[in-house]
Amino acid sequence: MTSVPEAELVVRRVIPVSRERVFAAWLDPASLAAWMFPAPATSAEIELDPRVGGRFRIVMHKPDGAVEHTGEYLAIEPPARLQFTWISVNTGHQPSVVTVEFLDRGAATEVVLTHRRLPSAQVDGHRAGWTDIVRKLDEALSGARGV
């Protein structure tokens, strides 16, 4: 059996709201439903049990069908850090690990999202997806889209 090389990616963005608000947005199903889907997905269904050991299910709806993502919360440290597993068809149904850090930048928050243990062939697609998701989070919280 041949092992698949694993890789990681990092996405950073400064969002002009408090880290308490940015952190809370990641654990609120209504908030996640507004931004936790990259283009070409048009919506997401969210189920959360936001506690360490709790699970989540995110179904992103795309024009050509739905993609289910599941995982388990490994760390919830308000308002500084979240860590969870991330499992989907795009990870070969194997757990990868996402860490989201919320760094205080005065009146703003720097979000640093690190996704580890990805199949190498999936890094670029996940980088594009997370970049779009974090952009939508910024728009939702800073009011650019009125979400």
N, C-alpha and C positions, 0 to 999 in steps of 0.2 A: 504494500500500500504506500502510495506517495503522499507525503504531507503537503498541505497547501501553505505557501508562505503567508505570514500575517504581517500586517502593516498598521500604521496609525495616521491620523490626520488631526490638524488643529485649525479651528475657526475662531477668530476674534472679532469683536465688535463693541464699540462704546455706545451705550444707550443712555439718553439724557433723562433718566429717572432713577430713583433710589434703588439700591440693591435689594431692599426688603420687597419692593413692588415687583422687581424683575424675578426674584427668587419665587415669590408667591405665584406668579403667572405660570410657572412650571408645574405646580401641584394643583391647579384649579381646572377641572374638566372643561368648563365653559370657555376659559381663556385658551387652553390648548386647542380646542375645536376651531378657534378663530385663526390660528397661525401654524399649527403643527402639521403642515402638508406642503411640500415643495411643488412647484410647477413641474409637470403638467397636472398634478392632482388639483382637484377643485374643492374638496372638503375632507373632513376627518371625523370619524366616530371615536369617542374617547371613553374608556373605562379605567378608573384609577382606584387603587388602595394605597394612598400615599403615606406609607410607613416603612421602616426598614423591614425587609422580608415581604412586604406587600408587592402585589403584581399590578401590571398595567397591560392594556390592550389598546392599540391605536390602529384603526383601519383607515388608510388613505385611499380616497376614491379618485381614480384617474379615468380619462375617457375610454381606455381599453380594459378597464376592470379595477378591482380593488386589491390592495396589498396590505396584509396584516403584519403588524409589528407587535411583539410581546416582550416582556422583560420583568425584572424584579429589581426593586430598590435596594441598593447595597449600602448607601449612606445618604442621610438627609440631615444636613447641618446648617439650619437657617442662620443668617441669610447668606452664608459663604459658599456652600458646596452641595452638589447633588451627584450621586453616582448610581448608575443602573446598568443592568445588562440590556442588550438590544439584539433581538432575534427576529429574522425574517427570511424570506426566500433569498434575499440578497446577501445574507450572511451564511448561506448554505444551511440554514436552520440551526446554526451553531451560535452560542452566545458570544457576542462581542461586548465591549465595556465602554460606556460613555461617561465621562466626568465633565460636569459643568461647574466652573468656578465663577463666582460673582465678586469682582474686585471693586472696592470703593474708590471712585475717582471724583470725590467731592460731591457735586450735585448729580453726577452720572455714575454709571456702572459699566465696567468692562466685563463682558461675558467672554470666557475662554472655554470653548468646548473642545474636548479631546476625545476622539473615538479610537479605541485600541482594539487589537485582535481582529481586525478586518481582513477578509481575503484580499490579497494584493490587487486583484482585478476589480475590486469594488471600491477602492479608495477614491478615485476621481468622481464616481457617481455619488458616493456619500458626501464628499466635500461639497459638491454642487448642491446637493439636497440640504445639508445642514446650513450652508451659507444662505440659501433662500429662506429657510425656516427662521434663522436668527434675524434676517432682514425683516421678515413679516412680524416677528416678535417686536422688533424696534418700532415698526409702523403702528402696530396695535397699541403699544404702551405710550408712545409719544404722540398719538392722535393723528398721524398722517393719513390714515384711512378712516378715522372715526370709529374704529372698532372698540 
